[in-house]
Amino acid sequence: MTIVVVGVGADGWAGLTDPARAELTSCDVLFGSSRQLALIPLETPKKTWPSPLLPALGDLLAGHPGRRLGVLASGDPLLSGIGTTLVKRFDDVRIVPAVSSVTLARARLGWSAEETEVVSVVGRNVHRVARFLAPLARLLVLSSDASSPAAIAELLTAQGFGDSALTVFEQLGSAAERRVEGIARTWSAQVDPLNLVAISCAGGPGLPLLGLPDDVFEHDGQLTKRDLRALALARLEPLPGQLLWDVGAGAGSVAIEWSRAHPSNRAIAIERDAERAACIGRNAETLGVPDLQVVTGAVPDALDRLPAPNAVFLGGGLSSWRRCFDALAPGGRLVAHAVTLESEQVLAQAYRECGGELTRVAVEHAAPLGGFTGWTPARTVTQWSVRK
Ligand SMILES: C[S@@+](CC[C@H](N)C(=O)[O-])C[C@H]1O[C@@H](n2cnc3c(N)ncnc32)[C@H](O)[C@@H]1O
C-alpha cells in the first residue's frame, strides 16, 4: 500500500500543479473531507473521513492492501496536518505539498519566514500564544474556528499587548478571500471559521524565556525563587523536545520555565497538594505553556506509568531520588534542592552513591535595615546535580 498525501489549496483543482494532478489521477481511492473531495473532478472512488478521524485511520487505510491511496490535505500536509500523522504511522508515504496558508499570509504581509513565529491553536488551548508575546514580534496563529480571533485578542489584552495590530485572513487563496484588520483591545469582528490570525505585537514588556520574576507566579510561598531556579535550570540543561519531571512542583515554576525554553519541550509537574496542583495549571496557562501536564499525587506512586524523563527536578519528595534517577534516560540530568538537615543528608548519601556535584547556595538580598541597607539572607539551599 502506497499513500500519497496531496496538498490542495482553497482554489482546489485549478490551483494544483500538473505533477500534483498526475499523482491524484494515478490513485485507486481518494480520502479527504467532503469539502476537499468535492474540489477534485475525478471519477476515482472517494471516501469521506469519519469523525473523529484518528481512531479510525489505521483500519480505514489498511482496508486497501496493495492499492495506491490518495489523501487530500490542505496546503502543506506537514504543517499542522494529516501528513504528520501518516508519516509517523506508515512506511510508504509520499508528500506532495501545495502552498500553505502560512506562506500565503506571509506573502500578503511581506513578512519573511525568518522573522515570523508560527503557532497553532487548532484544537488546542489559546494560551499557547502567550509564550510568543514580545515587543515587535510577528506571529501567525492557525485558528481553530470563528471564535479564535476574539479569544486571541482577549488574551493579548490581558497580557499587556492590547495595542497589537491583528489581521485576520479568511479563506486564503480562494475567490472568497477576505482580510479583516483591527486592534486587539477593541476587537469585535465576526469572521469566517477558516481563518488565520497575524499579530504585530505592540505593548509589553512581555516575559523573558528564562529567569521569570517570582511575582509572575501565583503561589503560596512554595516557589523555587528566581536565583535558585536559574541555577537549577542551568544544570537541568533544557534541550528541544525533551521531557522534564518536576517532582514536588509547588507553583510549577521549574516545569514552566523548562517548557518556555523551547516550544517542543514537554514537562510533567507532580504535586500532592490538590490546591497547589490547580495553581500550577493556572500558572502554566498564564505563562503560555498550557500543555504542561499536572499529576496530582504523592511520590513514588504518582510516578507510575509516566513516560521516561530526560531531566528531573526534585524540589520535594527527595526520598524518591533513586526512583527518579533510575527512570532517567541515558544522558539524563537530575537536580535536587534541600533546605533541611534531614533532606541534606539524603542528598549527601545520593552524592556518595552516584557522584555528580554537591553545592551549597546562599543568596542574600539587600533590603532596608533601620535607616540603612543590610543583607537579608534566604535559606541556604543544598543542591545535588548529576548526569546519568
Ligand atoms: C490543521 S491547520 C492546516 C494548515 C494547512 N496544512 C496549511 O498548510 O495551510 C488548519 C488551519 O490552517 C489555517 N488555514 C488553512 N487553510 C486556510 C485558508 N485557506 N485560509 C485561511 N486559513 C487557513 C486555519 O487557521 C485553519 O484552522
The ligand as a Gaussian input file, in Angstrom:
#p B3LYP/6-31G(d) Opt

LIG

0 1
 C       -4.972000      21.988000      10.592000
 S       -4.311000      23.532000      10.029000
 C       -3.781000      23.061000       8.450000
 C       -2.813000      24.011000       7.787000
 C       -2.514000      23.605000       6.381000
 N       -1.806000      22.336000       6.352000
 C       -1.736000      24.635000       5.587000
 O       -0.685000      24.300000       5.006000
 O       -2.190000      25.787000       5.489000
 C       -5.822000      24.357000       9.732000
 C       -5.710000      25.829000       9.964000
 O       -4.893000      26.423000       8.962000
 C       -5.400000      27.705000       8.617000
 N       -5.810000      27.680000       7.200000
 C       -5.703000      26.637000       6.355000
 N       -6.145000      26.994000       5.130000
 C       -6.528000      28.274000       5.196000
 C       -7.059000      29.212000       4.279000
 N       -7.273000      28.875000       3.030000
 N       -7.321000      30.454000       4.712000
 C       -7.091000      30.814000       5.987000
 N       -6.582000      29.969000       6.902000
 C       -6.311000      28.722000       6.519000
 C       -6.583000      27.952000       9.507000
 O       -6.103000      28.647000      10.640000
 C       -7.022000      26.542000       9.853000
 O       -7.754000      26.481000      11.021000

